[in-house]
């Protein structure tokens, strides 16, 4: 996390102007669904945005028709504003954006997808977010499965009753999940 902060700080220093950086980065959010688009949303989620910039992002979000890019807007707005409407939309849309959660389709270097990281935070208090993580556990492998299992283990240790109740409701084999969490 400290490395990410220093990278962003370095970009600020080298750019000399954060407004130009935000505007230059934001234009890449419109270029489709490629690595540049994903990376632009992630960068914007890690830097300071003034109220006018947030309002512009909110307006563009409302008019967005591409579901995957709309999801990235929700990620950005949830992370930057922490407003309930964006957090709820992000969590709800996560159910339909499993590939974005599973794959880091950006040039941002991290163990797991940054969208997965944010969903994991919300899973500590939100059952829908936790249920998406449980689904992803069986859809993933390798590093992603390890990251998801670690996040699930954190929730299980904090709230075992809630965790067990949700796995039963979803009709998942709790022993299998515990085994996957133990192996990681």
Helices and strands as residue ranges (DSSP letters): H 2-15, H 18-26, G 27-30, H 35-45, H 51-63, H 67-81, H 84-94, H 98-102, H 114-122, H 127-139, H 142-158, H 160-169, H 174-183
